[in-house]
Amino acid sequence: MSRQEVAEAVNNYLWDTYGTRTSMDANHVGKLERGEHRWPKPTTREAFRAVLKAPRDADLGFYITRGQCHSDPVAHQIPPGEMLTAGDDHAGESLIGGEITDTGDMNRRELLRLLSLTGALLAAPVPASQLDWARIESSGDGNRRLDPAALDEYEGLNAQLWAAFGAAESKAAVSPLVNRQLTTLTANLRRSHTTPVHRRLCGVTADLLQLAGEVAFDANAYSEAAHCYTLAATAAREAAAYDLWACAMIRHAFISVFERDFRHAAPMLDVAASLAQNGDSALSTRHWAHTVRAQALAGLGDLSGCRQALDQAEEVNHLPGQVHNGGWLRFDGSRLAEERGACYVELRRPDLAEPVLSGALSQSLSTRRRGTVLTDLALVGVQRSDVHQIVLYGSAALDTARQSGSGVVGSKLNQLHHRLRPFLADTHVRHLNRQISALVRAGN
C-alpha cells in the first residue's frame, strides 16, 4: 500500500468504527514513518494496527517519547490542602509539573500554544487598555519583585482568558495560554513579597486555577479539575477572598453532583454558602451555591428541598447592579430555567421539566448549554416513553457534542445512552444509540 492508501484506509476505519471524520493524508503517514510523531491518540493507533494487521503498537514503532508531558499532572502537584506560600521553593514547579491539558506531540506544542494565544485574545473583548506583555514576561524572570502595575496586567489577562473560554466552542483551545499564565504566576509565588502583594497574587492565582479547572472539567479530566479547585480554595483562603473561596468550593462540589455522588456534594455546598455570607452581599455567590445545592437535593430525591433551594437562587433577580464579574463568578440567574429543568428531570418529573426546558431552549444559549438542554429534553422523552422525542432531541444534542467537542455534553449523552435499552427495538433509537456509543468511545 502507498502512504495515501494507508491514510485512506485509516480514515475509513475510524469512520466505520467510531463515526469520526478524519483527514489523514500521505504527509501524516510519512511523519509517522520518519518518527516525527511517535504516539498518536489511542483510536488512531488502533486504526493503524487494524489496517496494517499489527498486534501491538510497538510492532509499528509507536511509543511514548520520553521527556514529553504524558504523566498524570496531578501526581506532581501540591497535595490537596497544602498551603501556597511565597517562601515555598517548589511552589512554581508544583503547580505546573504537568500541563493541565496535554496539547499533543512536543514538536506541535509550541505552535498550538501560539495559535491558541492569538485565538484566545481575538475572541476576548477589547480591554480598556493594552496589556503590557513586556511587563508580564519580565515579571516572571525571577529577578524582579511584583509591583501593582504587574498585578493589574495579570488580572487583565485572567479576565480576557475567562472571556475567551466563554466564547470558545472548544474549551481546550484556551488551555495553552492558561498554562503559560499559570507558569508565570507560580514562579512569582516562590518569591518574597510584602503581605498585601502576596495576598493579591494568591487571589489572582486562585482565579486562574478555577479557569484551569473548568478547562479540565470540560475535557472530562475530573481528578485534575478537582485538584485545581482544591488549590484555588487554598489560594483564595490565603488571599482572604471569601467569594473567590466559596466559588472554588462550589465548583469542587459540582464534580460530585456531576458524578452523581450527591451525599458528598451537599455538605461542601453548605460550607460554600457559609463562606459567601462573609463575602460581598452584592454578588451572586450564595445564589449560585443554592442552585448547585438544588441539583444535589434533586439527586437525593428531595423535591421540596430542591424547590426551596431554587427559589432562594431566584432571589438573584432582585439584586441591583452588576452581580457577577464575568470570570470566576458568572452566575447571573440566566441559567436558572435550564437548571430547574435539569433538577426536575433528575426527580423524574417530566410534567414539570418539559415546559421549563422548552422555555430555556428558546433563549440564546452557548453550544455547550444548548447541548445539555437538548439532552435533558431527550431524557424527558425516555421518562415518557416517547420515541419521537428521544430521537429528535437526542440527535440534535449529538450534533452539538460533535460541533463543540465538549466532554460535558458527551457525559450527558452517555447518561442518555444507558437509558435507551428499553427502546432499542426502534430502528431510529438503535441508530442514535450506536452514534452516541461511538462518540463516547472516541472521547475516551
N, C-alpha and C positions, 0 to 999 in steps of 0.2 A: 504494500500500500504506500502511496505517496503521502507526504505530510498533509496535504489538503484533504486526501481521502480519510486519513486518520482523524483529522479535525472534524470533518463532517459526520463521521461515524460516532464520535464522542457527543457532538451536538444532538444527533438523533437519539442516542441512548438516554441522555438527560431529559429530552422532551418526552420520550416514550415512558420512561420510568418515573419521573418526577413532575412532568408537565412544566419544566423550566426551559425557557428560551435562552440559548447562549449563542454567541457569535465567535467561537474559537475558529482560528484560521491557521494556515501553514506557518505563519510567523510565530504564533504562540507555541506550536509544536516544536519548532526549531529552537526556541529559547529553552524549552524543557530538555531537548536533546543535548544542548550545549551546557546545561547545568546552570543557566542564568536564573531559572526558577526551579527549586528542588522540592517544594512541598505545597502542591495545590490543595484546595479545600477538599474535604472528605468525599463529597459526591463526584467531584472531578476525578479524583484518584480511582474511585470505584468504576467510573466510566472507562478510564484507560485500561484498568485491569480486565474489564469485560471485553473491550474491543480487541485488545492485544493478547487475550487469553493468558494472563499472568496471575498466578495465585496470590502473590504478595506484592506490596508496594516496593519492597527492596529489589524485586526482580526487574523493576522498571527504572531503578536508580532514584526513586523518590525517598528522601529522608529529610528530617528537620535539620536545618543548618544551625550548628552550634553558635551561640552568641546572639541569636535573634531572641526577641521577646516572646517566647511561646509558653513560658511557665505561668503558673497561676499568680497574678499580680498581688492577690490578697496575702499570699504567703510571705511576701517581702515587705508588707506594710505594717504600720503600728497596730499592735493588738487592740481590740475594742476596749474603750475605757481608759487607755493610757493618755496622759495629758500631753498636749502640744506645748512646748516651752521654747522660748527664744534661745535658751542655752543648750538645747539638745543638739549634739554634734551630728546626730544621724537623722534629724527631722527631715532634711531635704530628701535624702535617699529613701527614707521610709515611705513617704507618700507616693513616690514615683518609681519604686523599684521595678515596676512593670507598668506599661501604659494601661489605662482603664479599658480601652478597646483597641485590640490589635488592628492595624491598618493594612496588613499584607506583608509581602516579602520586603527584606531590608532595602533592596535597590529601588523599590517603589515608594517607600515610606516618606521620604523627604519631598518627593514630587506631590504626593497626595496631601502632605501637610501644607504645602504652599498653595495648592489648589483649594483646599478647604479653607485656608486662611482668607484667600481672596473672596471665595464664595460666601463665607460667613459675614464678612464685613459688608459686602454688597447687599446682602439680604437684610442687614440691620438698618434701622432708621439713621439718618444723618445726625450725629451728635451736635450739641451746641457749639463745641469747639473741636478742633482736630486733635486726635490722640498724638502724643509726643512719643513715637516709637523709640527714638534715641534714648529718651529718659527711661522708658520701660526696660529696654535691653540693658542699659548701663547699670540700672539699679540691681540687676541680678548678677553682676560680675564679681561679687564677693569683696569689693574694695570700698564700697560707699554705703553709708547709713541711709536709711529711708528718710525722706522729708515729706511733708504734707502734699506737695505737688505730685510726687510719685504715687502716693496712695490714691490721690484723685484720679490719676491715669488708670490705676488698677481697677478702681470702682467703675470707671467709664468703660473699660474693656469688658468687665463682667456683665454690665448692662447690655452691651452690644451682643455678647455671646448668648445671653438669655433670649434676646430678640431674634437672633439667628436660629436658635433652637426652636422657638415657637413657629417660625416661618418655614423651616425646612421640612420637606416631605420625608426625607431620610434623615433621621436624627443623628445617625452615626457620622454624618458629614461634618458635624461640629467638633467631633472628638479630638482631632489633631491639635486644633488651636486651644481647646480646653487643657490638653496635656502640656502644651507649651506654656500657657499661663500658670498652670499649677507648678511646673518646674521652677519658674521664677519666684512664685510666692513662697514655696517651701524652702528655697535657697535663702530667702530673706529671714525665714523663721529661725534659722541657725544662728543668726547674729544677735548681738546685744543691742537692744533699743530701749528708749525710755518707756515707762509703763503705758502712757497714752498711745504711743506709736504701736507698741506691741499689741495692745488690745484692739486697736483699729485694724491692724494687719490680720489678727485672728478672725475678726469679723469678715474681712474681705475673703479670707481663705475658707471660712465656713460657707459663705455664699457660693464660691466656685465649687466646693466639694459637693454641694447639693445638686449643682448642674451636672457634675461628673456622674453622680448617682443616677440622675434622670436619664442620661445617655446610656448608662449601663443597664438600667431597668428596661428601657425600650428595646434593648438587644437581648432581653431575657437573661441577662447575667445578674441574677438576684443576689448572689453572695457578694459580688463586687459592689453592687448598689448598696446593700446593707452596710458594708464596711465604710463606704463613702459617707453614708448618713450618720453612722456612729462617730466618725472623725469630725463631721460637720457639727454634730451636737457638742462634742468636746471643745472644738474651737469656739463655738458660739458661747459656751459657758465661760471660757477664758475671756471673751470679749464682753461678758455681762450683757449680751444682746438677747433678751428674753423671747421676742417674737421670732428671731432667727433660730434660736434654740428650739422653740416649740415646732417650727416648720420642719426642722430636721427630724424631730420625733414623729411628726405626722407622716412624713414620707417613709420612715422606717416601719411604722405600724401598717402603712398601706401595703407593704410587701406581704405581711401576714394575711391581710384581707384578700389580696390577690391570689395567694396560695391557699386560701380557704382555711387558714388557721385562726379562726375568729376569736377564740378564747384568749389567745396571747395578744391579739391586737387591742382589745378593749382597754386593758389596764394602761397600756402605753399611751393611748389616746386620752385617757383621763389625766395622765401626767402632763401631756401636751396642753390640754385645756387649762390646767392649773398654771402652767408657765405663762400662757398667754394672758392670764389675769394680771400678771406683773408687767406686761408689755404696754404697748401703745393702744389705748382703748379706741382710737380712731381707725385702727387697722382691722382687717377681716380674719385675723389668725384664728381666733376662737371659733368663728363661724365655720371655717374650713375644718377644724377639729371635730365639730359637731357633725359635719357632712360625712366624714370618713367613719366616725363612730356609728352613724346611722347604718352604714354598709355592714359594719361588724355585727350590729344588733340584728340586721336582716338575716345575716348568715346564721345567727343563733335562733332564728325563728320568732323574734320578739317584734311583732307588728306594732304594738302600742309604743314601745320604747323607740323603735325606728322612726315612727311618725313624729314623736316628740322631739327627737334629735334633729330631724329635717325642719321642723317648724322653728327650732332655735336657730338653725342655719339661715332660714329665710329672713331673719332679722337683719341680715347684712344689707338688705334693701332699704333699711331705714337709716343707715349710716350716712352722714353728709360727707361730701368731698371725695377725694381720692382714697380708696380703702385698701389699695394694694400698690406694689412698686413695679409690677411687670416682670420681676425677676424671681427671686426665691419665694415671693408671695404673689401669686397671680389670681387668687380666688376673689371673684367679684360678684358671685351669685349667678352668673350667666350659665353655669353648668348645672344648676340645681334641678332643672327639669330632667335631664338625662340621668343624673344621679338618683333622683327619686324613682324614675322608671326602672333603673337597674336594681334598686332595692326591692321594688315590687316583683320583679322577675325572680329575684333570689327567694322571695317569700312565696313564690308560686301563686301570685295573684294577677293573672293576665288581664282580668277585668279592670284592675287599677293601672296596670303597667302600659297597656297599649295606647290609650289616649294621651298619656304623658309623653311617651316616646315618639309618637307621631307628631306631637307639637314640637318636640326638640328637633326632629328631623327637618322641620320647615325653617329652622334657623340657619344662619351662616355658620357652618362648622368646619374645623380643620379636617383634613383627610383622616387622621387617626381617630378623632372624636366621632366623625361620621361612621367610620367602620365599626366602632363599639356599639353605637346606637342601632345600626343595621343588624348586628349580630344579636343584640337583645331582642329586637323585633322578630328575628328568626326563632329565638328561644320561646317567645310568646306563641309562635306557631306550633312549636313542639308541645307546649303545655295545652294547646287547644286541639292538638292532632289535626292541624290544618296544613296539609302537604303543600298546597299552593303558596301559602305564606312562608313556609320553611324555605322553599326553593327560591322564591322571589327575593327575599331579604338576605338569605344565606349567600346566594350568587353575587348580589351587589356588595356584600361585605367582603367576599373573596376577592373581588376586583379591587377594592380599596386596599386590601392587605398586599396584593401584588404591586399596586402602584406605589405604596408608601414603604414597603419592606418593614413595617412596624411589627416588632415582636409582641407588643401589647394586643394589637388586633389579631395576630396569629394565635396567641394564647386564648383569646376569647373564642375564636373559631374552633380551637381544639376542644373547648368545653362543649360547643355545639356538636362537634364530631362524635363525642362519646354518647350523645343523646339521640342520635339518628337511627340506631339499630332497629327500633320498632317500626320504622318507616321504609326499610331498605327494599321492600317488595316493589316500591315505586321506582321506575327507571330513572326519573329525574333526580330523585333523592340519592340513588346509588351513584349517579354521576357526580353530584355535589360532594358526596362522601369521599369519593376517590380523589377529587380535586383538593379537598381540604387535607386529606391524608398526605398527598404529595407535597403540599405547601409546608406542612408541619415537618416532614422528613427533610425537606430542603433547608429548613431553618435550623435543624439540629446539627 
